[in-house]
Amino acid sequence: MKKVIEEISEVVAEAFERAGYDAGFARVTVSNRPDLCEYQCNGAMAAKKQYKKAPIQIAGDVVAYLQDSELIEKAEAVMPGFINITLNRKSLAEYVQKMAEDQELSVEKTADPETIVIDYGGPNVAKPLHVGHLRSAIIGESIRRMGRRLGHHMIGDVHLGDWGLQMGLIITELQERKPELPYFDDSYTGEYPEEAPFTISELEEIYPTASKKSKEDDAYKNKALQATAELQSGRRGYRALWRHIISVSVTDLKKNYEKLDVHFDLWKGESDAQAYIPDMVQMMKDKGYAYEDQGALIVDVREEKDQKEVPPCMILKSDGAALYTTTDLATIVERMQDFDPDEILYVVDKRQEMHFIQTFRCARKTGLVKPETKLTFLGFGTMNGKDGKPFKTREGGVMRLETLIADIDREMFRKIVENKSVKDKDAEETAKIVGLSAIKYGDLSNQASKDYVFDVDRFTSFEGNTGPYILYTIVRIKSILNKFKAEGGSLEDAKILNAASDIEKKLMLQLSRYNEALTGAFEEKAPHRLCAYIYELSNNFNSFYHETRILTEENEGQKKSWLLLLKTVQRVLEDAIDVLGFSAPEEM
Ligand code: ARG
């Protein structure tokens, strides 16, 4: 369905033309003074110069041609030259009716679908998931779902950190503990065991121990570096061990991402890109992009316009080792080859911005991507505790994701039981569903690039701009509709009537903007815009509900119209939260 704002824009453009002005000035926006009007056009001010006329006169000329439009109830020229527009109730009701009949709730699939690889999650194998990885997963998942909802071909890749020093550290520590394992025996030529020689909890203890030791003991650190190099150059036993580490770790990661309702199409890792490095480096040398500097191989990526210094991109260290950047470049080669995407989007901590500036510039300069391939960095801010510092456990340690989720679920459970709204046996399940909304909405409702405070009390509240409030609104509508149904009611012949009050019109107006909110949020890669939309929609619904006695309305047609309106609000809210990455319970 065409967006309401597009329909108005067309009418206004035609009026500009009929009044003798260029239609290019007829840009319509949602009003920033909703107390005065619903939509506005400021084109008369912009047209002043070209026509050497007072804007109010231009606005007046245009408005004269808007009076007979079926879409518009009122169009006014207001000093110094605004055109204020109010929608006609009948056409608004017709629009909402069409939404109610539309499977897609007015959202049109894109006319030119793009292939977009989205790189998010980014966990490091053998290290527990901590809250630092939460934002990437939540934001990335939501953008993937938005894109898919709009008809794009989204390919989500978890891009595991599975190739660095942490692998050498784990191998070294294992060797200290269990030197008798065949993986360390160079003369061993048989098959290696299928079963890993450690569990996930052992693995999670081994890594920090090894990491600590390497900081205190140089010999240990050198051993780990050596093991890393040998693993990377293909030592058989180490490769076998490494595969165990990955498989044990990935099983655990999958479980955790599942809990977050976060999904990936690809479980590739940094290691998968290694095969692409030699040819890529050779090409960069052959074409003269890469040159040696103090033994290292680098590519300049400075640009004239740079405000701050962008250091050269280091491709190989002086000992020939590849770096994080090398791996990311090789991953681009791999992705271009596998998918030839229109865009590669990275959802990563904004503190890695410089790394991505360098990587993107180097990829462009050396022709790893096509000129039209978009490379986008969506950098997110830090999740802080109430003290304004990065979120920690009470003891000051790094907060594990599992702990955070468990804390929220416990708090949610307490509230739900206190409310006595759900049967005890369902309370735990409900707490999990609502808890997830608290975490995800708490994150997504902030502009991604900003730091935010993770406030358990606020996020789990049933009131205010929170996930639980949105779910509460949905559940409330469901219960009204269920009551109606239980009394034998049916909405089969329901028809949306003109808004009977200002508050109802406001609700319909907000509802009619869903397609705009969703496409806008995706175009700007800004889930917070969709959150703001559903928060407003929920508020509009709750005010409407507050002042309207729906189920006791005697006029059947009016009652059914309201119920169909509610049903459509519910469907839009459910569609939107699905896109954001969470869902609503039956009761709460
Ligand atoms: N594993 C990295 C980290 O924990 C994040 C990876 C981000 N993605 C990328 N293509 N570099 O910091």
Boltz pocket constraint, residues with backbone or C-beta under 6 A from the ligand:
constraints:
  - pocket:
      binder: B
      contacts: [[A, 119], [A, 121], [A, 122], [A, 123], [A, 124], [A, 159], [A, 160], [A, 161], [A, 328], [A, 346], [A, 347], [A, 348]]
      max_distance: 6.0
